[in-house]
């Protein structure tokens, strides 16, 4: 069975805890995208763990964890993360942690580029709110074919591999020296760094796609672990204030190394209120007073797992959540941190936006009605066939009125159908 656990909103929904619970019954947990630019916080009897790269299943001794093809891996960060959890008694070895040969390496210069560019943009107030961990630059170089993958560390003695390293280094030095006036890195230093990483991680690197294929054929339970949420997806999120990878469940099998494998279930994780780290549009933070939001932040301990930055907070956003659920095609929902709201006498919920002085509430309600009716009555099914997603309210009215009128006359709809085909008036 293949289950994906994904975020519905901006990330920080509590996926780590949900995955930790599912891992109790799982055999394998796979991270399929992103890098160490976000984190999952899990609290167990062994202590509090902030995991940036390692899948949350690593805390279960019977679970095999995989860093999949779609990830960018900062090996220095991974080394430190493994050392930290080992201090708390968690065992990590090639038997329970496997790294894909196809995963991209986040090189030291990617962090440097990220910091330099974010500092440059900050001077004009144009910064993206980057975590400064080099993720965007690692993905950029992946698609420019100007970086190396984990599997390349197994072939550092090959002349072709050494020639490739020299070509990559030459290009990167031109960028850093020409754009940011940095000192060039030497080939000997680069090769030495790669050799060190190979010595540390070679036993962990393997064809994880083949491993997963065999596991699924043998009936193993596999959980795909996403980072961030739908609103941070590179294609469907609040671009350009997004991550640099696909956070959508449909990408899960691809990023895990098993393209074409269907997902059996998608668990969409929602927080009982809205939170967001980083820049970009976030309607919910303008819905309540500053004092209300500060209280929510303090009650919920809303500070980023990877950066420690205070999260932007607000009430539950039904509009954004509906969009996120559609993107993730979630068939199950996990609602987290509902207990935090017990500190408030009233619980606000955002059900519509103001756009240029016009409320979008009516449009949203009509969409929800059509969505509901399409599942319970014949008129609703007819309307949903004629109304395109995202249509204006005026456009939606044209097919709606005659269809409903005919339905009432024919007396086959606007009533709930019962199993024998008759209707209840």
JOLIN-V337205 format. One record per residue. N is the residue number from 1. RES is the residue in three letters. SS is DSSP state (alpha for helix, beta for strand, coil for the rest). NEAR is the number of other C-alpha atoms within 12 Angstrom. Layout:
n->(N & N)
res->(RES & RES)
ss->(SS & SS)
near->(NEAR & NEAR)
This chain:
n->(1 & 2 & 3 & 4 & 5 & 6 & 7 & 8 & 9 & 10 & 11 & 12 & 13 & 14 & 15 & 16 & 17 & 18 & 19 & 20 & 21 & 22 & 23 & 24 & 25 & 26 & 27 & 28 & 29 & 30 & 31 & 32 & 33 & 34 & 35 & 36 & 37 & 38 & 39 & 40 & 41 & 42 & 43 & 44 & 45 & 46 & 47 & 48 & 49 & 50 & 51 & 52 & 53 & 54 & 55 & 56 & 57 & 58 & 59 & 60 & 61 & 62 & 63 & 64 & 65 & 66 & 67 & 68 & 69 & 70 & 71 & 72 & 73 & 74 & 75 & 76 & 77 & 78 & 79 & 80 & 81 & 82 & 83 & 84 & 85 & 86 & 87 & 88 & 89 & 90 & 91 & 92 & 93 & 94 & 95 & 96 & 97 & 98 & 99 & 100 & 101 & 102 & 103 & 104 & 105 & 106 & 107 & 108 & 109 & 110 & 111 & 112 & 113 & 114 & 115 & 116 & 117 & 118 & 119 & 120 & 121 & 122 & 123 & 124 & 125 & 126 & 127 & 128 & 129 & 130 & 131 & 132 & 133 & 134 & 135 & 136 & 137 & 138 & 139 & 140 & 141 & 142 & 143 & 144 & 145 & 146 & 147 & 148 & 149 & 150 & 151 & 152 & 153 & 154 & 155 & 156 & 157 & 158 & 159 & 160 & 161 & 162 & 163 & 164 & 165 & 166 & 167 & 168 & 169 & 170 & 171 & 172 & 173 & 174 & 175 & 176 & 177 & 178 & 179 & 180 & 181 & 182 & 183 & 184 & 185 & 186 & 187 & 188 & 189 & 190 & 191 & 192 & 193 & 194 & 195 & 196 & 197 & 198 & 199 & 200 & 201 & 202 & 203 & 204 & 205 & 206 & 207 & 208 & 209 & 210 & 211 & 212 & 213 & 214 & 215 & 216 & 217 & 218 & 219 & 220 & 221 & 222 & 223 & 224 & 225 & 226 & 227 & 228 & 229 & 230 & 231 & 232 & 233 & 234 & 235 & 236 & 237 & 238 & 239 & 240 & 241 & 242 & 243 & 244 & 245 & 246 & 247 & 248 & 249 & 250 & 251 & 252 & 253 & 254 & 255 & 256 & 257 & 258 & 259 & 260 & 261 & 262 & 263 & 264 & 265 & 266 & 267 & 268 & 269 & 270 & 271 & 272 & 273 & 274 & 275 & 276 & 277 & 278 & 279 & 280 & 281 & 282 & 283 & 284 & 285 & 286 & 287 & 288 & 289 & 290 & 291 & 292 & 293 & 294 & 295 & 296 & 297 & 298 & 299 & 300 & 301 & 302 & 303 & 304 & 305 & 306 & 307 & 308 & 309 & 310 & 311 & 312 & 313 & 314 & 315 & 316 & 317 & 318 & 319 & 320 & 321 & 322 & 323 & 324 & 325 & 326 & 327 & 328 & 329 & 330 & 331 & 332 & 333 & 334 & 335 & 336 & 337 & 338 & 339 & 340 & 341 & 342 & 343 & 344 & 345 & 346 & 347 & 348 & 349 & 350 & 351 & 352 & 353 & 354 & 355 & 356 & 357 & 358 & 359 & 360 & 361 & 362 & 363 & 364 & 365 & 366 & 367 & 368 & 369 & 370 & 371 & 372 & 373 & 374 & 375 & 376 & 377 & 378 & 379 & 380 & 381 & 382 & 383 & 384 & 385 & 386 & 387 & 388 & 389 & 390 & 391 & 392 & 393 & 394 & 395 & 396 & 397 & 398 & 399 & 400 & 401 & 402 & 403 & 404 & 405 & 406 & 407 & 408 & 409 & 410 & 411 & 412 & 413 & 414 & 415 & 416 & 417 & 418 & 419 & 420 & 421 & 422 & 423 & 424 & 425)
res->(UNK & UNK & UNK & UNK & UNK & UNK & UNK & UNK & UNK & UNK & UNK & UNK & UNK & UNK & UNK & UNK & UNK & UNK & UNK & UNK & UNK & UNK & UNK & UNK & UNK & UNK & UNK & UNK & UNK & UNK & UNK & UNK & UNK & UNK & UNK & UNK & UNK & UNK & UNK & UNK & UNK & UNK & UNK & UNK & UNK & UNK & UNK & UNK & UNK & UNK & UNK & UNK & UNK & UNK & UNK & UNK & UNK & UNK & UNK & UNK & UNK & UNK & UNK & UNK & UNK & UNK & UNK & UNK & UNK & UNK & UNK & UNK & UNK & UNK & UNK & UNK & UNK & UNK & UNK & UNK & UNK & UNK & UNK & UNK & UNK & UNK & UNK & UNK & UNK & UNK & UNK & UNK & UNK & UNK & UNK & UNK & UNK & UNK & UNK & UNK & UNK & UNK & UNK & UNK & UNK & UNK & UNK & UNK & UNK & UNK & UNK & UNK & UNK & UNK & UNK & UNK & UNK & UNK & UNK & UNK & UNK & UNK & UNK & UNK & UNK & UNK & UNK & UNK & UNK & UNK & UNK & UNK & UNK & UNK & UNK & UNK & UNK & UNK & UNK & UNK & UNK & UNK & UNK & UNK & UNK & UNK & UNK & UNK & UNK & UNK & UNK & UNK & UNK & UNK & UNK & UNK & UNK & UNK & UNK & UNK & UNK & UNK & UNK & UNK & UNK & UNK & UNK & UNK & UNK & UNK & UNK & UNK & UNK & UNK & UNK & UNK & UNK & UNK & UNK & UNK & UNK & UNK & UNK & UNK & UNK & UNK & UNK & UNK & UNK & UNK & UNK & UNK & UNK & UNK & UNK & UNK & UNK & UNK & UNK & UNK & UNK & UNK & UNK & UNK & UNK & UNK & UNK & UNK & UNK & UNK & UNK & UNK & UNK & UNK & UNK & UNK & UNK & UNK & UNK & UNK & UNK & UNK & UNK & UNK & UNK & UNK & UNK & UNK & UNK & UNK & UNK & UNK & UNK & UNK & UNK & UNK & UNK & UNK & UNK & UNK & UNK & UNK & UNK & UNK & UNK & UNK & UNK & UNK & UNK & UNK & UNK & UNK & UNK & UNK & UNK & UNK & UNK & UNK & UNK & UNK & UNK & UNK & UNK & UNK & UNK & UNK & UNK & UNK & UNK & UNK & UNK & UNK & UNK & UNK & UNK & UNK & UNK & UNK & UNK & UNK & UNK & UNK & UNK & UNK & UNK & UNK & UNK & UNK & UNK & UNK & UNK & UNK & UNK & UNK & UNK & UNK & UNK & UNK & UNK & UNK & UNK & UNK & UNK & UNK & UNK & UNK & UNK & UNK & UNK & UNK & UNK & UNK & UNK & UNK & UNK & UNK & UNK & UNK & UNK & UNK & UNK & UNK & UNK & UNK & UNK & UNK & UNK & UNK & UNK & UNK & UNK & UNK & UNK & UNK & UNK & UNK & UNK & UNK & UNK & UNK & UNK & UNK & UNK & UNK & UNK & UNK & UNK & UNK & UNK & UNK & UNK & UNK & UNK & UNK & UNK & UNK & UNK & UNK & UNK & UNK & UNK & UNK & UNK & UNK & UNK & UNK & UNK & UNK & UNK & UNK & UNK & UNK & UNK & UNK & UNK & UNK & UNK & UNK & UNK & UNK & UNK & UNK & UNK & UNK & UNK & UNK & UNK & UNK & UNK & UNK & UNK & UNK & UNK & UNK & UNK & UNK & UNK & UNK & UNK & UNK & UNK & UNK & UNK & UNK & UNK & UNK & UNK & UNK & UNK & UNK & UNK & UNK & UNK & UNK & UNK & UNK & UNK & UNK & UNK & UNK & UNK & UNK & UNK & UNK & UNK)
ss->(coil & beta & beta & beta & beta & beta & beta & coil & coil & coil & coil & coil & coil & coil & alpha & alpha & alpha & alpha & alpha & alpha & alpha & alpha & alpha & coil & coil & coil & coil & beta & beta & beta & beta & coil & coil & beta & coil & coil & coil & coil & coil & beta & beta & beta & beta & beta & coil & coil & beta & beta & beta & beta & beta & coil & coil & coil & coil & alpha & alpha & alpha & alpha & coil & coil & coil & coil & beta & beta & beta & beta & coil & coil & coil & beta & beta & beta & coil & alpha & alpha & alpha & alpha & alpha & alpha & alpha & alpha & alpha & alpha & alpha & alpha & alpha & coil & coil & coil & coil & coil & coil & coil & coil & coil & beta & beta & beta & beta & coil & coil & coil & beta & beta & coil & coil & alpha & alpha & alpha & alpha & alpha & alpha & alpha & alpha & alpha & alpha & alpha & alpha & alpha & alpha & alpha & coil & coil & coil & coil & coil & coil & coil & coil & coil & coil & coil & coil & alpha & alpha & alpha & alpha & alpha & alpha & alpha & alpha & alpha & coil & coil & coil & coil & coil & beta & alpha & alpha & alpha & alpha & alpha & alpha & coil & coil & coil & alpha & alpha & alpha & alpha & alpha & alpha & alpha & alpha & alpha & alpha & alpha & alpha & alpha & alpha & alpha & alpha & alpha & alpha & alpha & alpha & alpha & alpha & coil & coil & coil & coil & coil & coil & alpha & alpha & alpha & alpha & alpha & alpha & alpha & alpha & alpha & alpha & alpha & alpha & alpha & alpha & alpha & alpha & alpha & alpha & beta & beta & coil & alpha & alpha & alpha & alpha & alpha & alpha & alpha & alpha & alpha & alpha & coil & coil & coil & coil & beta & beta & beta & beta & beta & beta & beta & beta & alpha & alpha & alpha & coil & coil & coil & coil & coil & coil & coil & coil & coil & coil & coil & coil & coil & coil & coil & coil & alpha & alpha & alpha & alpha & alpha & alpha & alpha & alpha & coil & coil & coil & coil & coil & coil & coil & coil & beta & beta & beta & beta & beta & beta & beta & coil & coil & beta & beta & beta & coil & coil & coil & coil & coil & coil & alpha & alpha & alpha & alpha & coil & coil & coil & alpha & alpha & alpha & alpha & alpha & alpha & alpha & alpha & alpha & alpha & alpha & coil & coil & beta & coil & coil & coil & coil & coil & coil & beta & coil & beta & beta & beta & coil & beta & beta & alpha & alpha & alpha & alpha & alpha & alpha & alpha & alpha & alpha & alpha & alpha & coil & coil & coil & beta & beta & beta & beta & beta & coil & alpha & alpha & alpha & alpha & alpha & alpha & coil & coil & coil & coil & coil & beta & beta & coil & coil & coil & beta & beta & coil & coil & beta & beta & coil & alpha & alpha & alpha & alpha & alpha & alpha & alpha & alpha & alpha & alpha & alpha & alpha & alpha & alpha & alpha & alpha & coil & alpha & alpha & alpha & alpha & alpha & alpha & alpha & alpha & alpha & coil & coil & coil & coil & coil & coil & alpha & alpha & alpha & alpha & alpha & alpha & alpha & alpha & alpha & alpha & alpha & alpha & alpha & alpha & alpha & alpha & alpha & alpha & coil & coil & coil & coil & coil & coil & beta & coil & coil & coil & coil & coil & beta & coil & coil)
near->(26 & 34 & 38 & 48 & 54 & 52 & 53 & 54 & 48 & 49 & 44 & 46 & 49 & 46 & 46 & 46 & 35 & 39 & 43 & 34 & 23 & 30 & 34 & 24 & 22 & 32 & 31 & 47 & 49 & 52 & 56 & 49 & 49 & 50 & 49 & 42 & 41 & 42 & 37 & 40 & 34 & 30 & 19 & 19 & 11 & 15 & 17 & 20 & 34 & 31 & 38 & 44 & 46 & 50 & 53 & 49 & 45 & 46 & 41 & 30 & 25 & 21 & 33 & 39 & 44 & 48 & 52 & 50 & 42 & 45 & 49 & 47 & 48 & 38 & 37 & 25 & 28 & 29 & 23 & 20 & 28 & 30 & 19 & 22 & 26 & 19 & 16 & 18 & 19 & 26 & 24 & 34 & 24 & 21 & 20 & 29 & 39 & 39 & 46 & 43 & 37 & 34 & 42 & 40 & 48 & 41 & 41 & 30 & 36 & 33 & 30 & 31 & 33 & 32 & 27 & 27 & 29 & 26 & 21 & 17 & 16 & 15 & 12 & 11 & 12 & 17 & 23 & 30 & 28 & 36 & 36 & 30 & 37 & 35 & 38 & 39 & 40 & 42 & 36 & 24 & 29 & 29 & 17 & 14 & 19 & 26 & 37 & 37 & 40 & 41 & 29 & 31 & 38 & 27 & 24 & 29 & 18 & 13 & 11 & 13 & 22 & 25 & 17 & 25 & 35 & 25 & 20 & 28 & 30 & 22 & 22 & 34 & 26 & 18 & 25 & 25 & 20 & 14 & 16 & 22 & 14 & 17 & 16 & 22 & 26 & 17 & 21 & 15 & 16 & 28 & 27 & 19 & 23 & 34 & 22 & 19 & 33 & 28 & 19 & 23 & 33 & 27 & 24 & 30 & 34 & 31 & 26 & 37 & 33 & 21 & 28 & 39 & 26 & 17 & 23 & 26 & 16 & 13 & 15 & 22 & 30 & 43 & 48 & 56 & 56 & 58 & 56 & 52 & 49 & 45 & 47 & 41 & 36 & 25 & 21 & 28 & 33 & 28 & 19 & 23 & 28 & 37 & 45 & 37 & 40 & 36 & 46 & 46 & 46 & 34 & 41 & 43 & 38 & 30 & 39 & 48 & 34 & 33 & 21 & 15 & 24 & 21 & 30 & 24 & 25 & 35 & 35 & 44 & 43 & 41 & 38 & 34 & 44 & 47 & 44 & 43 & 40 & 36 & 25 & 25 & 23 & 30 & 28 & 34 & 29 & 21 & 26 & 23 & 16 & 16 & 15 & 24 & 30 & 21 & 21 & 37 & 30 & 19 & 21 & 32 & 23 & 32 & 27 & 33 & 33 & 32 & 24 & 18 & 21 & 23 & 32 & 36 & 41 & 36 & 37 & 37 & 34 & 30 & 32 & 37 & 39 & 29 & 29 & 35 & 30 & 25 & 31 & 39 & 29 & 31 & 21 & 22 & 28 & 29 & 26 & 26 & 29 & 23 & 16 & 23 & 28 & 16 & 17 & 16 & 9 & 10 & 21 & 23 & 22 & 29 & 27 & 27 & 25 & 19 & 11 & 7 & 7 & 11 & 16 & 21 & 19 & 20 & 27 & 28 & 20 & 29 & 32 & 23 & 22 & 33 & 25 & 20 & 26 & 24 & 21 & 24 & 30 & 31 & 36 & 33 & 25 & 27 & 36 & 31 & 19 & 22 & 26 & 19 & 21 & 16 & 18 & 17 & 23 & 15 & 18 & 26 & 22 & 17 & 25 & 29 & 19 & 17 & 28 & 28 & 18 & 19 & 22 & 19 & 13 & 15 & 21 & 25 & 31 & 31 & 23 & 23 & 22 & 15 & 9 & 8 & 14 & 15 & 19 & 15 & 12)
